Amino acid sequence: MWIFDLGTTASRFRDIKPLDRFAKSDGENGAVWIVDSVIKVRGMPPHARLVRQGDSGGGYRTISLSALADRTMYRRLSPLSAPPSTPSRRGGDGLSPEGFSL
């Protein structure tokens, strides 16, 4: 039962950082999601802002780090070594000052 893996999942999400890449465990359209930023708000669990690799449409997802670390939901891929050299798509959403486009 997955509930017994909570401690292991909690330890895995602490090392999630920008440029880490993930794919849905169910293979959803073969999409690769890249961590753009980690969002920490007092009183809330930490979340990651994910952008879809190769998508220039500006869409993103915000996922809790614990969900992202759950292997039944997402699987980790090799990270990007450096952010792409294209300008940020971010439109002043206030989540973090730096960003990059994929």
Summary of the structure (lengths in Angstrom):
residues: 102
radius of gyration: 13.7
end to end distance: 36.5
largest distance: 43.8
contacts: 239
relative contact order: 0.24
helix: 20%
strand: 25%
